[in-house]
Amino acid sequence: MFSLQRLFPRLAVVLLAVVLFQLAPVADVAADGPGTRTHVVQPGDTLLAIATRYGVSVEAIMKANNLADPNLIYAGQRLLIPLPNAGPDAQQPLTLYQVRPGDTWPQVAYRLGTTPERLLALNGLNSPKYLFLFPEIYAPAPPPVWPRPFLRIEHTPVIIQGQTGVLYVTLARSRPPKATFAGTTLRFVLLEHHGNAYRYQAFLPTGALLPPGDHALTLQAGKTRLSLDIPVRAGDYITQTIRLPAEKSSLLEPTLVQAELKRLQAIWSKHSGSRLWREPFVFPIGPGFQRTSPFGTRRSYDGGPVSSYHAGTDWSAPEGTAIQAPAPGVVVLAEPLTVRGGAVIIDHGQGVFSNFWHLSEIRVQVGDRVQQGEVVGLVGTTGLSTGAHLHWELRVYGVAVDPMQWTERYFPFLPTVSARQKKTGP
């Protein structure tokens, strides 16, 4: 039989719990960025309790806030909390979710199309019991909705001046888009397609003299045009002064330089389509040789003004040292040039070309298909050169880029984020 006398004690316990919950101090937590939070110290807080709540160490909080004594914190103080698990997602687009009364981690995760574990990691938490303490939490941002026929756009979020980024565009049509980046026309290759979704890929080359700042990526598919801003950061480049022997000074004559460059640009502008390499590029010279002039070095000849930069990477090596193909490709030039001396150019496909200058001997012919590591020539000092060395120059869509980057990772790598900022036009 139902008894009010037995019910009242239970109701009292429930009401007391609700009152205590309402009176309990709730931390004021503000979101600063994907890797940090700001915690406002509440009465009774200790640094150990705060560290435990966020799943970080006391030492990490002390270091982030320049604290000398963990006991000297006070109510109202704002502490920067480094989130331990934010590293892999630091470049991932995030949004702030406003926590609602009664929310649980599984409910929020289901609502946002993610998992409780991922939400905890994004917020630097090891325990799911603290959700009610947060007025807002980090969550993966929903993907942008692109105007048709664009379905998805991914690109390198930030490119260092002189390096190469990557771009992926998925369209609801079988024809590739048209695109330019920082004034360079991009060339797409089809990677795959599933149903009506076609995924294309292109490179984003940046010259060593491209001004740092945001540069426009323009895309067009049919009548739909998009413009995205991609930031380019300054590279760390030095300046060299080069003294030329008197007999070689004439090679700087502008008409000679421009005529030779025009011929080479006609080669670099060609796009042979498919990619011929399947792994990172390798050094075109054996180990033990000193790199004497890195890519991007600003150059002054005979004390004149700095008017150019080094478009390749140089290694000092004795004349006759073997030069090897850094990746598979087809030889498209093998002959002596006026300014660059003995020259070999290898087309690796997809608008990527390796160029070797100043050779003493050429070991290949136009049309030869070479494999990675195959000898293509010997080191020399022909043309505009002051001593025996290897000059390796990498061109992408005609833009000289840092070849060392291509030895450090496989191209095309997957970008870390999807494109977010967009402008649309008719």
C-alpha positions, 0 to 999 in steps of 0.5 A: 500500500502506498505510504506518504510517510515513506515517500517524504524522506526520499523526496527530501533527499532529492530536493536536498541534492538539487539545492546543493547542486544549484549552490555548488560553485560552477567554474567559469570556463572560456574557450581560447583556442583549440589548444587551451582553455581559460579557467576562472578560479572558484572559492575552494579550488586548488591547483591539483583539483583543477589539473585533475578536472582537465586531465593535465598536470599541475606542472603544465598549468604552472608553466602555462601561467608562470606560477612559482607556487602552486598554493598561491592562486586566488578566487577570480584568477584566470588560469590558462589550461593547456589541453593535452589531447588537442595536438592532432586536432589543432588544425581541425576546424572546430566550433563551440557547442553551448551545453544545455541543462541535462546534456550528457556526453553521449547525447551531445556526441550523437547530436553532433555526429561524433563520438564521446571519446572524440569530444573528450579528447578535443576538450582535453578531458579524461573523465566524462563526469564534468560536462555540467561544469562547462557552459560550452565545449569544443566540437568538430565543425560541420563541413561547409556546404558548397554550391554545386557542382562542388562537393568538397574542397581540401587544401594545405592550411598554411604554406611556407614561402617557396614550398608546395601545398596540395589541393583536392576538389571533389565535383559532381561532374566528370570534368575537372575545374579551372583554377589559379593560385597566386597567379599560377594556373593549376593542373588537375588529375583525376584520382578517383570517382564513386558514382557522381563524385569525382575527386581531383588533385592539384599542387599549390606551388609558391615561389621564394619571392612570393610576398607573405600574406593571404593569396587567392585560390580561384576555382571555377566549375561550369558557371560556379566560381569560388575564391578562397584565401590561403595564407603564405608565411615567410621562409627563412632565407639568407643572402649570398654575394657571388663573385664571377670570373671575368670570363663568365660575367657576359653570361648575365647579359639580359638577352641571353638569360631571357632567351634561355628562360623562355625556352625552358618555360615552354618545357615546364608549361607542359602537363604530361598527366599521370604521376610517375612516382610512387614514393618520396623523392631522393637526393640526386647525389650520394651521401657525404657531400656538403650542401653549399647553397640552399633553395631560396637564397637571395643572390647578389652578383659582383656586389650588385643589388639583390635581384634574384634568388637561388631557384634550386639546391646546390651540393659541392662535389668533385667534377665527375661525381654521378648525378642520379634521378630523384624519382622516375620520369622521362627525359625531355631535355639533355644538351648544353645550354648557354647560361646553365651549361650541361643540362638535363630535365626530367618530367616526373608527370603532373607538371613536376620537373627535375632540372640539373645544370652545369653538368660536365657530362650528360648520360641520357637522351631525350625520350629516355625513361629513367628510374629513381637512382639511375645516373643521368649525368656527372657534376661539372662547372659549365655555364654560369658557375664558379666551381664544380657542384650539383644544382638540382632545381624542381619546377611545379607548373613552372614555379621553382619550389624547394626540392628538399620538401619533396624528399621529406614527405610523399607528394601528394600528401593529404591536407590536415583540414578542409577548406573553410573560408569561402566566397561565392560568385556567379 
